[in-house]
Amino acid sequence: MSIVIKQVTVEFKNHVRAVDQVDLTIPRGIYGLLGENGAGKTTLMRVLTTVLTPKEGEIWLDHIRYEPQQYETIKRKLGYLPQELNLYPGLSVRECLEYLGELSQIPKNICKKRIDFYLEKTGLLPHQKKKMRQLSGGMKRRVGLIQAMLGEPEFLIVDEPTTGLDPEERVRIRNLLVDFAKGRTVLFSTHVVEDIAATCSNLAVMRKGTFLYTGTVQDLLNHAKGKIWMAAVSGEDEARGLEAKYHITSKQYTEEGMTVKMISDTRPAVPCTQPQITLEDAYLYLMAPKETL
């Protein structure tokens, strides 16, 4: 299943364009949607889930065009984890999932097997009898992810699925999404570059309602090749001096002192080396104001 977005625009009543004439093709597998808060990612996902209707443009889910008379058919193919999700606080984790499965008309025996499977995969099996109101934010995100996958949708959309999770849980959820994406399409929206680097080979980078980049992770890394520099400094004073001249993306203390990572189109006028480029480096290079480079 692929999703094709053509010249889609979403404009709110105050004439602010949250999504501005975007084109995108989302193929099978996990596709990353990366961008800072307020970039328009959530608005685009609300369009893809039929919650919002765009002002202009068209969207196709394989051969099905997004239009009101097709929304029910489209929604049956979708699973969605929104950024904000309020499930039933008085129900236990299992009761909540059973109820949601019933609403989705999943046969009880199949629903039970899926709930058992996903509770184990998300580490929630020991917590299945807890009331939803007793869960931490990270646990609620995991329950939300299960409800999105419960109907085994062809197109799964997840908005910040690792928010509030500790590092071990994040790895577990990322691995679950990779497994789930086999033969399906998963749109993974986040502002955490590490999540995209660990799961996706294709991505789009969004800012202010438009796409700065669409393509492969490798091509984005190549885009930043020769632009990332590492220098050793004696301390904060020298680091501040470099900040006045160059775009500094990180500082790190080591046994030998401090190192700083810089983005520059040309070699900085200090002793420096070129480290192995990470997706975070490439993303920061893409997002950096070009006049500072």
Number of C-alpha atoms within 10 A of each C-alpha: 15 17 20 16 18 16 15 20 22 23 15 11 6 6 8 11 17 21 27 19 18 17 17 16 15 20 16 17 24 26 25 27 25 24 24 15 13 13 20 21 25 21 18 22 21 16 18 24 22 19 12 13 20 22 15 13 15 17 22 17 17 10 11 13 16 21 14 11 9 12 15 11 12 20 15 13 15 21 23 24 23 20 15 10 11 11 17 16 13 13 16 19 27 22 17 20 25 19 14 19 21 13 9 14 11 16 10 12 8 12 21 16 11 20 22 14 13 20 21 13 16 18 15 19 16 9 16 20 13 16 17 23 16 14 16 11 12 17 20 20 24 25 24 23 25 23 23 20 23 22 20 16 19 19 26 24 26 24 21 19 24 22 16 16 18 10 9 8 17 18 16 15 20 19 15 14 22 15 13 19 19 12 11 18 23 30 24 24 25 24 18 15 19 12 21 24 16 13 18 20 16 21 23 22 23 23 19 17 22 20 21 13 16 18 16 16 20 12 15 23 18 13 14 21 17 15 19 27 23 21 19 21 21 11 12 11 10 12 18 13 10 19 14 9 12 17 19 19 16 11 17 10 12 9 5 9 11 17 19 19 22 26 24 20 16 11 16 18 9 11 11 18 14 15 14 11 16 16 18 16 25 24 20 17 25 16 15 15 10 11 5 11 15
